[in-house]
Amino acid sequence: MFCDRIGSDGPVTFTIQQHSKDLVCLLTYVRRNSQLFDVRLKVEEVVINAHRIVLCACSNYFRKMFLCGMVESTSDEIHIQNVDSRIMQLIVDYAYTGEILISSQNVERLLAASVLLQVQAVTASCCTFLGNKMTPLNCMAIARFATTHASPECQALWEKAVEYSFTRFSEVSKSDDFLQLPEEELVQILTNERLFTRVRMSAYSTCCATSSHIYVVGGYDGENIMSSVERYDPLTDTWSLMSPMPVPVSGLACTAVCPDIIFAFGVISVHILGGYNGREFVNHLQIYNIESDQWRNQPTDNFGRTGHGVIVGGRPQIIHQLVFVDYCRMRGQNIYYMCGSIK
């Protein structure tokens, strides 16, 4: 035989690419012609016919249901709870075709269903879709949504959204989602070491919100450290130039003392702590009275700092301290820790 003359290097494995395409075509054919169905999925009031083996191929949920001796493994009809029937149809379509239609209208429900049904590829696709749609106005909402679903893909999406918020923090901090964050989440973001690193790489203006306006304070314009204060009125969509800070700084921390917090005094003020003046980190506390449009400068007994966060502390009736956490520079070294309060 001529085979004796072609060498003896051993067997070779060939992967036939057409095989998987032929398999998908066959599955589509038998489904379209309603052949060999062995299970019905009852979702809301809709019945979806399917093949157990196909569902097992794409879903850990169905693999456990059909292959581990559960009652459903021999049931003709399976009731699926907490999934929209249209979303279930999309997932079944994916099981047969390997394609999934994702839109801004269905991505939240589709991701939730794919996590429930453990269709990992669809979960990953939804997270990729949301990641590609991320903007400064929606990244915080995407991050919070990702935390509501337990999967490695959603964890990665959360990390991407948080990292994105750090790279665009000056814009993100003006969004409604950021301004409505619970206090504990806000402190977690402001004290994150990665945020400080981003801030050091690009000096920024700091913004804070009162009950009716947003104030953008200080910063660096590429040439000079700024003392300017601009106020945005969301009702009229206009900006106004206010009295400048006594000490120009960038990388500062800013917080608003609002009427709903300090109603005993009825005074609204903005507190600016620390920052960089172009030569050194400053330790000034600059207080702006919104009603009089005037500033007063108050040195503190703490060392200079930049890139830090600040929150209001004290009883609701009387604000008696500003508590801050920061990433400070002392004696040429970067040190991260919780600093004391300013009386």
Residue, then its C-alpha position, 0 to 999 in steps of 0.5 A: m500500500f502507498c500509505d507505507r510510503i508517506g511516513s510515520d509521524g503519527p496521527v493528525t487532528f483536523t478541526i472541520q469548521q463547517h461542522s459547527k455551521d452545519l449543526v446550527c443550520l440543522l437546529t434551526y431547521v428542526r426548530r422551524n419545522s417543530q420537530l423533535f421538541d421535548v420540552r415546553l417553557k411556560v413564561e408568563e402566558v407564553v409557551i416556548n417549545a425547545h429541545r433540552i439538549v440545546l438549552c443545556a448547551c448554553s445554560n448552567y441553569f438548564r444543565k442542572m435542571f435537566l441533568c441532575g435528577m430534578v423533577e423538571s428533568t422529566s416534565d413536559e412543561i417548565h414554568i420560568q418565573n421572574v423573566d419577561s416572555r420576550i426576553m426569554q424568547l431572545i435567550v432561546d433564540y440565542a441558544y439555537t443561533g448564537e446571536i443575541l439582539i441587545s438594545s438600550q430598551n432591553v439590556e437591563r432585563l436581558l442582563a438580569a435574565s441571563v444572570l438568573l438563567q446562567v447564560q454566561a455568554v449573554t451576560a458578558s455581551c450585555c456588559t460589553f454593550l453597557g460598557n461601550k455606552m458609558t458616558p459621564l452622565n450614566c456611568m454611576a447608574i451603570a455601576r450601581f446596576a452592576t452591583t445588583h447582579a452577582s456574576p464575574e461579568c457584572q463585577a468587571l462592569w462595576e470596576k470599569a464604570v468606577e474606573y471610568s468615573f475616575t477618569r472623567f470625575s469633573e464631569v461625573s461629579k456634576s451628574d444627577d446620579f453622582l449628586q444623589l449617591p448615598e453618603e457612604e458610597l460618596v465617601q468611598i469614591l472620594t477616598n479611593e486611591r485611584l481617584f487621587t492618582r487620576v487627580r494628580m495626573s490632571a489638576y481639576s476644578t471642584c464642584c459642589a451642589t447646593s439645594s438649587h445651584i452647582y458651584v464650580v470652584g478653582g482649578y487649573d486652566g493649563e497655565n494658571i491656578m485659578s481662583s474663579v467661582e462659577r455658579y450654574d442654575p439648572l432652571t435657566d441653564t445659565w452660568s454666573l461668575m461669582s466672587p473669586m476665592p482669596v487663595p487660588v487653588s486646584g485639587l481642592a476639596c469642596t462641600a456645601v452646607c445647605p439649609d436642610i442640614i443647618f436649618a437652625f442658622g438658615v445660612i448657606s455656605v460653601h467650604i473649600l479645604g486645602g489644595y495646591n496654589g502652584r508652589e505648595f499644598v495649602n492648609h486654608l479653610q476658605i468659606y464662601n457665604i452664598e447670600s452675601d457673595q463674600w469669602r473669608n479665609q481661615p488658616t487651620d492647624n493641619f498640614g497642607r493637602t490636595g486631592h482629598g475628600v471632605i464631608v460635613g460632620g456633626r448633629p443635623q441642627i449644628i454643623h460643628q466640624l468638617v471631617f476629611v480623608d485624604y492622600c497627603r504628601m508629608r516629608g516627601q512621601n505619600i501617606y494615606y490615612m484618616c485625618g482629624s476634624i477641623k473645629 
